[in-house]
Amino acid sequence: MTVSVDAARLLARQWLREPVARRWRHVQAVAAKAEQISGAVPASDRDVLMAAAWLHDVGYSPDLVDTGFHSLDGARWLRRQEVDERVAGLVAHHSCAWLEAEERGLGSVLGAEFEREEGPVADALCCADMTTGPDGQSFEVLDRLAEIRSRYGADHLVTRFISRAEPEIVAAVRRTEERLGVGPSQPM
């Protein structure tokens, strides 16, 4: 089933607003950023980008936790809700989640269950997520990655993942900026 942007927003709100309010603030800001940068993707893909932006962190809802890995848990739940497979795949792999899955010993599971999309939509979703802080604040990508490292600490699994993923995350953001015709020092 194709999920509308409004339906995606309502689902995210239902599952995130109360149990994980800080995550809900982040998701709202990521969706706003995705809308702002939607010119980086073909017009026919903008609703897919927006739906994925609203739903990218739904797996953080305590009621949806299965494996403890939010990307996989959220994508599995979306599949059970019969949400469009493309949106579920974008959620499963958003912001280089396949590398975090490897750190968690779930790389082959994630890869077998969900196709990883590459291209403007995946790049724009990564850009929106990785330039938005935990409380919705806007960051330059390198500052956002530093914020994540400082929040989790040097020895944490998420910090190891971010260190591995940094080159691809930065490249996705820079490709999106190029598609928009802006540079890293210009606000998006």
Sequence and secondary structure as in RCSB ss.txt:
>XXXX:A:sequence
MTVSVDAARLLARQWLREPVARRWRHVQAVAAKAEQISGAVPASDRDVLMAAAWLHDVGYSPDLVDTGFHSLDGA
RWLRRQEVDERVAGLVAHHSCAWLEAEERGLGSVLGAEFEREEGPVADALCCADMTTGPDGQSFEVLDRLAEIRS
RYGADHLVTRFISRAEPEIVAAVRRTEERLGVGPSQPM
>XXXX:A:secstr
    HHHHHHHHHHHHTTTTHHHHHHHHHHHHHHHHTGGGS GGGHHHHHHHHHHTTGGGSGGG SSS HHHHHH
HHHHHTT  HHHHHHHHHGGGHHHHHHHTT HHHHHHHS    SHHHHHHHHHHHTB TTS B  HHHHHHHHHH
HH TTSHHHHHHHHHHHHHHHHHHHHHHHHT  TTS  
